[in-house]
Amino acid sequence: QYLTRHRDSVFNQTDWSGGAVPDDEGLVTFPDNRFSASTDIDFSTTGSIVLSADQTYGTLTSSIFDTQRTTGAAFNSFLWQGNLGDGTVNFMIASSNSPSGPWGYNGDGYIYRSPGSVNPDTSVPIWPGIDNNKRYVRYRVYLTKTSNSPRIDDIIINWSP
């Protein structure tokens, strides 16, 4: 239990051009240009992510970020930077005390699931009551469009040791 936490840190991913790597090779302490998996996402355009041509829906799952805190961390908020286009951007953020999960993208283990589209440059608080004090965190982003894909340039997760 903590009364307060201080010294905020961030995981700031600004490039996905390295492509997908398996989870067992994708554990990182500082986000790089890799991620775990994607479906119908174009990540080859200047480090940003957009929907692949002629696709209206796609997902990308991040690498596993390690806070290196054996007692866990508090995940405070997230935001993304880029352009919404005429689409939507939704997030799920999950945590675990093990790099092998469980990650529970089917409903277990969420820290946060955005109830609707999240606008760029909007800090969204992560509710601490579900999975606080976990060491590892990752995100999954969902993009949809009508004609102009959202473009994500940065994804930032704020956390406290």
Buried (B, 14 or more C-beta within 10 A) or exposed (E): EEEEBEEEBBBEBBBBBBEBBEBEEBBBEEBBBBBBBBEBBBBEEEBBBBBBEEBEEBBBBBBBBBBEBEEBBBBBBBBBBBBBBEBBBBBBBBBBEEBEBEBBBEEEBBBBBBEEBBEBEEEBEBEBEBBBBBBBBBBBBBBBBEEEBBBBBBBBBBBBB
